[in-house]
Amino acid sequence: MLIDYQLPTNHVAIRDGLPSAIRPTLLEEAQTDWEKHPRHAGKARFFMNIHRQLLDGTHQTARTLENLLDRPPLDVAKAMGGSNLIASSKRLINFAHGHHEIEDHGYFPQFERLFPGMDRAFALLDEDHKVLDAALQGAEAGIDTLTQKGVSTDALAELYKNIRALEKIMGRHIADEEEIIIPIFLRHG
């Protein structure tokens, strides 16, 4: 095993940044210099824009749920109908799954061949994706409950809890993933 993912310094739901053991294996592009790099406008910016869309979508879903939960129970079903919550949540989840598929089966294997010394960094991202998939499945289950059993405050609260967990995990993962992959795109983009 390349990393002990259950250690608090490694697990995406607990850690507060990249593990110190992984940092020395990364390429040396400073984050403050990314936008000035001549290759930033290519794949680096493309991936960062996708990440912003994922973060913004998760944040917007959480805000929509907060607004629904602040309403009187009798008004929630009507307000939810006008919120587009279910459709936008499903798009967000499918988008996240699709993005991770591209990374897991396309980019990350290529990067590992180019930079074998970064194998622990890619193992960390792979484990993150497993945790993200579980969080996405929790959100999907919450959406399914709303569509199959109807709108209730309890169902909205459960979905909100799942979305907030997803929001936290996704934020940590994306920040760390960008520290690992953006310098690769800048070098080879």
KOLVOTOR-493540 format. One record per residue: x, y, z of N, C-alpha, C in turn; residue in one letter. Coordinates in pm, whole numbers, padded with zeros to 5 digits, always signed. Layout:
XYZXYZXYZA/...
This chain:
+00085-00118+00000+00000+00000+00000+00090+00124+00000M/+00060+00217-00088+00141+00336-00101+00119+00437+00011L/-00003+00443+00062-00036+00535+00172-00135+00467+00265I/-00131+00506+00390-00233+00461+00485-00342+00568+00484D/-00444+00544+00405-00545+00646+00381-00629+00676+00505Y/-00635+00584+00598-00718+00607+00717-00654+00700+00819Q/-00527+00732+00801-00464+00829+00891-00531+00966+00872L/-00553+01040+00979-00617+01172+00966-00542+01267+00871P/-00411+01252+00860-00335+01339+00770-00358+01306+00623T/-00417+01190+00596-00437+01146+00457-00583+01147+00411N/-00675+01122+00499-00816+01106+00460-00879+01241+00424H/-00943+01245+00309-00997+01371+00255-01102+01435+00346V/-01173+01356+00423-01276+01412+00510-01217+01471+00639A/-01088+01445+00663-01027+01488+00788-00909+01583+00766I/-00830+01558+00663-00705+01634+00647-00733+01781+00617R/-00633+01863+00644-00649+02006+00620-00556+02057+00510D/-00504+01967+00431-00417+02000+00319-00346+01874+00274G/-00259+01889+00176-00183+01773+00131-00093+01721+00242L/-00083+01591+00256+00008+01535+00357+00152+01579+00330P/+00225+01605+00435+00363+01653+00422+00451+01552+00350S/+00422+01424+00360+00502+01322+00292+00486+01327+00140A/+00378+01384+00093+00352+01390-00051+00410+01518-00113I/+00412+01625-00040+00458+01754-00094+00594+01748-00165R/+00694+01680-00109+00825+01680-00177+00824+01608-00313P/+00722+01529-00341+00716+01456-00468+00652+01537-00580T/+00597+01653-00547+00524+01733-00646+00618+01817-00731L/+00566+01859-00846+00642+01951-00929+00645+02087-00860L/+00739+02169-00894+00767+02288-00816+00696+02415-00860E/+00596+02409-00941+00523+02529-00982+00446+02586-00863E/+00478+02710-00827+00408+02775-00716+00269+02818-00763A/+00170+02794-00680+00032+02827-00715+00016+02975-00751Q/+00092+03060-00691+00084+03203-00721+00132+03235-00862T/+00207+03144-00922+00260+03165-01058+00177+03097-01167D/+00077+03020-01131+00002+02943-01230-00056+03030-01341W/-00124+03136-01303-00192+03217-01404-00095+03289-01497E/+00027+03311-01454+00127+03378-01537+00195+03282-01635K/+00177+03155-01615+00246+03055-01697+00187+03055-01838H/+00270+03045-01942+00220+03048-02080+00123+02934-02115P/+00130+02823-02043+00039+02711-02072-00087+02711-01985R/-00102+02811-01901-00218+02815-01811-00350+02818-01886H/-00353+02883-02002-00479+02898-02077-00527+02766-02138A/-00448+02662-02132-00487+02533-02189-00561+02446-02090G/-00509+02326-02073-00576+02226-01988-00582+02268-01842K/-00483+02344-01797-00485+02388-01657-00610+02470-01629A/-00633+02571-01710-00752+02654-01690-00880+02573-01711R/-00880+02486-01812-00996+02402-01839-01034+02320-01715F/-00935+02253-01655-00964+02172-01536-01003+02258-01418F/-00940+02371-01402-00976+02459-01291-01119+02511-01309M/-01160+02538-01432-01298+02581-01457-01397+02471-01425N/-01365+02347-01460-01452+02234-01425-01463+02224-01273I/-01350+02236-01206-01352+02229-01060-01437+02341-00999H/-01427+02462-01054-01510+02572-01004-01657+02541-01025R/-01692+02483-01140-01832+02448-01165-01881+02345-01064Q/-01799+02247-01032-01838+02147-00932-01856+02211-00794L/-01761+02295-00756-01772+02361-00625-01892+02455-00620L/-01910+02534-00726-02023+02628-00730-02157+02553-00729D/-02164+02443-00805-02288+02365-00809-02322+02304-00674G/-02222+02253-00606-02245+02195-00473-02285+02303-00374T/-02218+02416-00381-02251+02528-00293-02394+02577-00319H/-02431+02591-00446-02566+02637-00481-02672+02537-00434Q/-02643+02410-00447-02738+02308-00401-02757+02318-00250T/-02648+02337-00177-02659+02352-00031-02741+02476+00005A/-02718+02587-00065-02795+02710-00038-02942+02691-00070R/-02972+02625-00180-03112+02598-00215-03179+02516-00105T/-03111+02414-00056-03166+02331+00050-03185+02412+00179L/-03089+02497+00212-03105+02583+00330-03230+02669+00318E/-03248+02728+00201-03367+02812+00180-03496+02732+00193N/-03496+02611+00140-03616+02527+00152-03642+02488+00297L/-03535+02457+00370-03552+02416+00510-03593+02533+00600L/-03570+02656+00554-03612+02774+00631-03760+02807+00610D/-03824+02743+00515-03965+02771+00485-04057+02694+00579R/-04177+02744+00596-04276+02665+00672-04302+02533+00600P/-04319+02426+00675-04337+02294+00613-04444+02288+00503P/-04551+02363+00519-04657+02358+00418-04617+02426+00287L/-04518+02512+00289-04473+02583+00169-04358+02513+00097D/-04299+02412+00158-04177+02352+00104-04200+02285-00031V/-04304+02206-00044-04328+02134-00171-04345+02231-00287A/-04421+02337-00267-04440+02435-00373-04309+02506-00406K/-04236+02546-00305-04108+02615-00327-04008+02523-00395A/-04011+02397-00360-03918+02303-00421-03947+02287-00570M/-04072+02288-00607-04108+02277-00747-04049+02388-00831G/-04039+02505-00775-03981+02618-00846-03831+02628-00834G/-03770+02542-00755-03626+02553-00729-03540+02475-00829S/-03597+02379-00900-03521+02296-00992-03415+02213-00919N/-03437+02189-00790-03339+02121-00706-03305+01982-00756L/-03403+01901-00786-03377+01762-00824-03300+01755-00955I/-03344+01827-01056-03277+01823-01186-03134+01876-01176A/-03116+01989-01108-02981+02046-01099-02889+01958-01014S/-02944+01894-00911-02863+01803-00829-02820+01681-00908S/-02911+01626-00986-02875+01511-01069-02768+01548-01172K/-02780+01666-01233-02677+01710-01329-02542+01724-01259R/-02542+01784-01142-02418+01801-01067-02353+01666-01037L/-02431+01572-00989-02378+01440-00953-02325+01368-01077I/-02399+01372-01186-02352+01308-01309-02225+01375-01361N/-02218+01506-01352-02101+01581-01395-01979+01540-01311F/-01997+01531-01181-01887+01491-01092-01841+01350-01123A/-01935+01257-01139-01897+01119-01174-01821+01115-01306H/-01870+01185-01406-01806+01187-01536-01665+01245-01530G/-01650+01352-01456-01518+01414-01442-01420+01319-01376H/-01464+01249-01271-01375+01155-01202-01341+01037-01290H/-01434+00992-01372-01405+00883-01467-01292+00923-01562E/-01301+01044-01615-01198+01093-01708-01062+01099-01637I/-01062+01148-01515-00936+01156-01440-00882+01017-01409E/-00968+00929-01356-00923+00797-01312-00876+00708-01426D/-00940+00718-01540-00909+00626-01650-00831+00690-01763H/-00819+00822-01760-00747+00891-01866-00623+00961-01815G/-00644+01069-01742-00531+01153-01702-00439+01090-01598Y/-00493+01040-01490-00407+00993-01382-00314+00879-01425F/-00361+00779-01499-00267+00675-01545-00154+00732-01633P/-00188+00829-01717-00084+00893-01800+00015+00968-01712Q/-00035+01041-01614+00052+01118-01525+00143+01025-01446F/+00090+00912-01401+00172+00818-01324+00286+00762-01409E/+00262+00741-01538+00369+00694-01626+00474+00803-01646R/+00429+00928-01659+00522+01040-01678+00602+01071-01551L/+00537+01057-01436+00597+01096-01309+00582+00984-01206F/+00659+00875-01221+00643+00763-01128+00674+00799-00983P/+00751+00903-00960+00781+00946-00823+00663+01010-00752G/+00556+01037-00828+00436+01097-00768+00328+00991-00741M/+00368+00866-00738+00270+00758-00724+00186+00769-00597D/+00245+00817-00487+00166+00832-00363+00063+00943-00376R/+00097+01048-00450+00002+01157-00472-00119+01106-00550A/-00093+01024-00652-00205+00971-00730-00283+00865-00654F/-00216+00791-00567-00287+00696-00480-00381+00772-00386A/-00334+00886-00335-00417+00969-00248-00542+01017-00323L/-00522+01068-00446-00636+01116-00525-00732+01002-00557L/-00678+00885-00584-00763+00769-00612-00849+00735-00491D/-00791+00736-00373-00868+00710-00251-00970+00821-00227E/-00931+00945-00255-01026+01056-00244-01148+01031-00332D/-01124+00984-00453-01236+00961-00545-01331+00855-00491H/-01280+00757-00420-01367+00656-00359-01457+00720-00253K/-01399+00808-00173-01477+00877-00070-01578+00971-00137V/-01535+01041-00241-01626+01129-00316-01740+01050-00378L/-01710+00934-00433-01816+00851-00492-01919+00812-00387D/-01872+00776-00268-01966+00742-00160-02050+00863-00121A/-01989+00981-00116-02064+01103-00083-02165+01136-00194A/-02125+01116-00318-02217+01139-00431-02333+01039-00425L/-02303+00915-00389-02410+00815-00375-02506+00851-00262Q/-02453+00908-00154-02540+00954-00045-02634+01064-00092G/-02581+01156-00172-02665+01262-00227-02768+01205-00323A/-02726+01109-00405-02821+01044-00498-02933+00975-00422E/-02899+00909-00313-03001+00842-00233-03100+00944-00176A/-03049+01058-00133-03137+01164-00082-03231+01217-00188G/-03180+01232-00309-03264+01278-00420-03369+01173-00454I/-03327+01048-00456-03421+00939-00484-03534+00936-00380D/-03500+00960-00254-03602+00964-00150-03705+01072-00180T/-03657+01189-00221-03749+01300-00253-03838+01266-00372L/-03783+01201-00472-03862+01173-00592-03956+01054-00572T/-03915+00957-00491-03997+00837-00473-04098+00849-00359Q/-04060+00916-00251-04147+00922-00134-04210+01058-00112K/-04170+01155-00192-04227+01289-00177-04142+01378-00089G/-04175+01504-00094-04100+01606-00021-04142+01606+00125V/-04043+01600+00211-04066+01616+00354-03947+01691+00413S/-03968+01754+00525-03859+01826+00590-03748+01730+00628T/-03783+01610+00674-03680+01512+00711-03597+01471+00590D/-03662+01447+00476-03590+01408+00356-03499+01521+00307A/-03547+01645+00313-03465+01760+00275-03346+01776+00370L/-03370+01756+00499-03263+01769+00598-03156+01662+00576A/-03197+01542+00542-03101+01434+00515-03020+01465+00389E/-03086+01512+00285-03016+01550+00163-02920+01666+00192L/-02963+01761+00271-02877+01874+00307-02752+01826+00379Y/-02769+01733+00473-02654+01678+00545-02556+01612+00447K/-02610+01537+00351-02525+01470+00251-02456+01571+00159N/-02525+01675+00120-02467+01777+00031-02359+01855+00105I/-02382+01887+00231-02279+01960+00308-02154+01873+00324R/-02171+01743+00346-02055+01653+00355-01983+01649+00220A/-02059+01641+00112-02001+01642-00022-01926+01773-00047L/-01985+01883-00008-01925+02015-00026-01789+02023+00044E/-01782+01973+00166-01657+01975+00242-01551+01886+00177K/-01590+01765+00145-01496+01669+00085-01449+01719-00051I/-01541+01766-00132-01506+01813-00265-01412+01933-00259M/-01438+02024-00168-01352+02141-00154-01209+02102-00120G/-01194+02014-00022-01059+01969+00018-00991+01894-00097R/-01065+01802-00160-01009+01722-00268-00964+01809-00385H/-01047+01900-00427-01015+01983-00543-00893+02071-00514I/-00886+02130-00398-00769+02212-00365-00641+02129-00372A/-00646+02009-00316-00527+01924-00314-00497+01868-00453D/-00601+01828-00524-00581+01775-00659-00517+01879-00750E/-00560+02003-00738-00502+02108-00822-00354+02128-00790E/-00316+02118-00663-00175+02131-00629-00091+02021-00694E/-00153+01906-00715-00083+01793-00775-00083+01802-00927I/-00199+01827-00988-00207+01813-01134-00186+01941-01214I/-00218+02057-01161-00202+02180-01240-00057+02200-01282I/+00041+02179-01194+00179+02192-01241+00214+02095-01355P/+00152+01978-01356+00175+01883-01465+00120+01940-01595I/-00001+01995-01590-00059+02058-01709+00026+02176-01755F/+00080+02251-01662+00162+02366-01701+00291+02320-01768L/+00343+02209-01725+00466+02157-01784+00441+02085-01916R/+00329+02013-01925+00303+01927-02041+00172+01961-02113H/+00110+02072-02078-00024+02104-02125-00039+02143-02266G/
